[in-house]
Amino acid sequence: MATSASTTSARSLIKAFDATGNVMLCSSFSKSLSPALRIGFVAAGRHRQAIALQKTVTSGGTNPLTQQVLAEYLDSGAYERHLRSLRRSYERQVDAMRQAVTRHFPAETRIAQPQGGFVLWIEMPEDCDTMALHEAAAGQGLAFVPGELFSASGMYRNCLRLNCGNPHAPEIEDAVRRLGQLIGQG
């Protein structure tokens, strides 16, 4: 989940170690508030003027009313409360997805324990090709991201990433069950 600099631990930001202004911190509120908001920020350091010019040239200005409303929302403390609630929701959703994978995927499946966010990284048995599985799954209206897409060298071909951003519902449980069946057929 993308978070603002104020909600991300300063120790975890490379920008915190930048004494010369060379590092730019870019973030948005799309995943934490709303994709439709289409607003973010750049802490551009010494590149501030060049970035401001590029922003103006490529996409014009940002709606000042939207900026003002967002600024007041951030100042009110409501954003921090929203993030706490969102983190709890994602934690429940990830846990529900983990349980569904445990129920429906092969016993030798390994599931990473995420420290936050709303995705699960899953390691399938070595002989599972998740790119081929992806093609078969797409034909049945099932979606996931093959692990190989996260490697420039073709690693993780037996891994996949599942999005847990939606509340766990019977439709999601059924999709995980059907995906597990496809894996069993491979």
Buried (B, 14 or more C-beta within 10 A) or exposed (E): BBBBBEBBEEEEBEBEEBEEEEBBBEBBBBBBBEEEBEBEBBBBBEBEEEBEEEBEEEEEEBEEEEEEEBEEBBEEEEBEEEBEEBBEBBBEBBEBBBBBBEEBBEEEBEBEEBEEBBBBBBBBBEEBBBEEBBEBBEEEEBEBBBBBBEEEEEEBBBBBBBBBBEEBEEEBBEBBEBBBEBBEEB
